[in-house]
Structures are given as C-alpha cells and as structure tokens.
Amino acid sequence: MKRWNEVDRKYLSDNYPKKSRAELAEHFGVSVDSIAYQLRILGLLKRTKWNEKRDKVLREGYLVFSNKELAKHLKTTPLAVNNRLIRLGLRRNFKWTPEAEKYIMDNYMHKSDREMADDLFTTIDSVSKKLRRMGLVRETISQKESRSNLRFKSE
C-alpha cells in the first residue's frame, strides 16, 4: 500500500488534468481506484463542463457517431457522453432489420459484441440483448475443450 506524501500529491495535482488516471496509476505504481481516491481527497475532480456548444455537437452527432467517438471529439469519457445524452433526452432507437439480424447470426461466434455494435452502429448493450432474445450463446472455452477432447477420444 502506497503512502502518499506532499511531493506525490503535488505531482498528482499538477498532472491530473493532462494525464489519464491509468497513466497516473502506472506512474505511481498503484491502482486506478487509488488515484481516484486521492483525487477525491484532494478535491480534484475532472468535471465536464457542458454548454450549449457541446450539447449541439451531441444533438447533431449522436445518431451518427458512437459515444466513444463523441467522447474523443469532446475530450471527455464515453460515460460522460452517455449521461449527458440521457439528461438531454436523446435516445438511439436501433431498428433491427432482417439484414442486421442475419449479420448477428453470421458473426456472433467469431466477433465480439463490441465489434458487431461498431459494425451495426449501435450499442454493445443492444447487441447483447439481441443475442439473448435470439437465443444465441457462445461456447465457453471449457465447452470447446470438452468437445475437442471427445473428438480425440473417439478417433
């Protein structure tokens, strides 16, 4: 467990606006949670200042760009973008077309939910829910190994 001294706190204060929590954690050799805790103790929280200009970017781009892309453009986090979209009442209603469902059927075994969401311009949550509704389940590693072992035993 790290003991924080004044030099550490000064470095943290000077660098938290410029560096990510992950970078700071690596610098100090501690967890990201430890950095978050120290920032909270010091009263140093990065808060996104939302204004009409930033809200306009969200209103014009939320149907075209992912939260990750919007966050990168606005220099904030995808979670902050998501929370602001909710506050503004902006929801993406993805319509599952037969083509999108076929894409899911064809790709769910070799692509992650994130990859499929990016390809379909929807959210990971939307893809995960669709997989459950369609009854599509990926094999776990142990299931694959069991099947593999059965093949070797029968040969």
C-alpha positions in Angstrom: 0.0 0.0 0.0 1.4 3.3 -1.1 2.0 6.1 1.4 1.2 9.4 -0.3 3.5 12.3 0.5 3.3 16.0 -0.4 5.6 15.5 -3.4 3.3 12.8 -4.7 0.2 14.9 -4.1 1.8 17.9 -5.9 2.7 15.7 -8.9 -0.9 14.4 -8.9 -2.4 18.0 -8.7 -0.2 19.2 -11.5 -0.7 16.3 -13.8 -4.3 15.1 -13.3 -5.7 17.4 -16.0 -3.2 16.3 -18.5 -2.9 12.6 -17.9 -5.4 9.8 -17.6 -6.0 8.0 -14.4 -4.4 4.9 -15.9 -1.2 6.9 -16.8 -1.1 8.3 -13.3 -1.6 4.9 -11.7 1.2 3.5 -13.8 3.5 6.4 -12.8 2.8 5.8 -9.1 2.6 2.0 -9.3 -0.9 1.9 -7.8 -4.4 1.1 -9.0 -6.7 3.5 -10.9 -9.0 3.3 -7.8 -6.2 4.6 -5.6 -5.7 7.6 -8.0 -9.4 8.3 -7.9 -9.4 8.1 -4.1 -6.5 10.6 -3.9 -8.2 12.9 -6.3 -11.3 12.8 -4.2 -9.4 13.6 -1.0 -7.7 16.5 -2.7 -10.9 17.8 -4.2 -9.5 17.4 -7.7 -12.2 16.0 -10.0 -12.3 16.4 -13.7 -15.8 17.5 -14.5 -17.1 18.0 -17.9 -18.4 21.5 -18.4 -21.5 21.1 -20.6 -22.6 24.1 -22.5 -24.8 24.8 -25.5 -22.0 24.4 -28.0 -21.1 20.9 -26.6 -24.7 20.0 -26.4 -25.2 21.0 -30.0 -22.4 18.6 -31.0 -24.2 15.8 -29.2 -27.6 16.7 -30.7 -26.1 16.7 -34.2 -23.9 13.7 -33.9 -25.5 11.2 -31.5 -27.3 9.3 -34.3 -24.2 9.1 -36.5 -21.3 8.6 -34.0 -20.8 6.3 -31.1 -20.4 7.6 -27.6 -16.7 6.7 -27.8 -16.3 8.8 -30.9 -18.2 11.7 -29.5 -16.2 11.5 -26.2 -12.9 11.6 -28.1 -14.1 14.7 -30.1 -15.4 16.4 -27.0 -12.3 15.3 -24.9 -14.4 13.6 -22.2 -15.4 10.0 -21.4 -18.0 7.8 -23.1 -19.8 7.6 -19.8 -20.0 11.4 -19.5 -21.4 11.5 -23.1 -23.9 8.8 -22.2 -25.1 10.6 -19.1 -25.4 13.9 -20.9 -27.4 12.2 -23.7 -29.8 10.8 -21.1 -30.2 14.3 -19.5 -30.9 15.8 -22.9 -33.5 13.1 -23.6 -31.6 11.9 -26.7 -32.0 8.2 -27.2 -30.9 6.0 -30.1 -33.6 3.6 -31.2 -31.9 1.0 -33.2 -34.2 -0.8 -35.6 -33.4 -4.4 -36.0 -33.7 -5.2 -39.7 -33.6 -8.7 -41.2 -30.1 -7.8 -42.6 -28.9 -6.8 -39.1 -30.3 -10.0 -37.6 -28.6 -12.0 -40.4 -25.3 -10.2 -39.7 -25.6 -11.2 -36.0 -26.3 -14.8 -36.9 -23.4 -14.9 -39.3 -20.9 -13.2 -36.9 -21.7 -13.8 -33.3 -19.3 -16.8 -32.9 -16.2 -15.0 -34.2 -16.9 -11.4 -33.4 -17.3 -9.7 -30.0 -20.4 -7.7 -29.1 -18.3 -4.6 -29.3 -17.2 -5.4 -32.9 -20.7 -6.1 -34.0 -22.1 -3.0 -32.3 -19.5 -0.9 -34.1 -20.3 -2.5 -37.5 -24.0 -2.0 -37.0 -23.7 1.5 -35.5 -25.5 0.5 -32.3 -24.6 -0.1 -28.7 -22.9 -3.1 -27.1 -25.9 -3.4 -24.8 -28.3 -3.5 -27.8 -26.3 -6.3 -29.4 -26.0 -8.3 -26.1 -29.8 -8.1 -25.6 -30.5 -9.1 -29.2 -28.2 -12.2 -28.8 -30.2 -13.2 -25.7 -33.6 -12.6 -27.5 -32.4 -14.7 -30.4 -31.2 -17.4 -28.0 -27.6 -17.2 -29.4 -25.0 -18.3 -26.9 -21.3 -18.5 -27.5 -19.4 -21.6 -26.3 -17.2 -21.1 -23.3 -13.6 -22.2 -23.5 -14.3 -25.3 -21.3 -17.2 -26.3 -23.6 -14.8 -26.1 -26.6 -12.2 -28.1 -24.8 -14.7 -30.8 -23.8 -15.9 -31.1 -27.4 -12.3 -31.2 -28.6 -11.5 -34.0 -26.0 -14.5 -36.0 -27.2 -13.2 -35.9 -30.8 -9.8 -37.1 -29.8 -11.1 -40.0 -27.7 -13.4 -41.2 -30.4 -10.6 -41.2 -33.1 
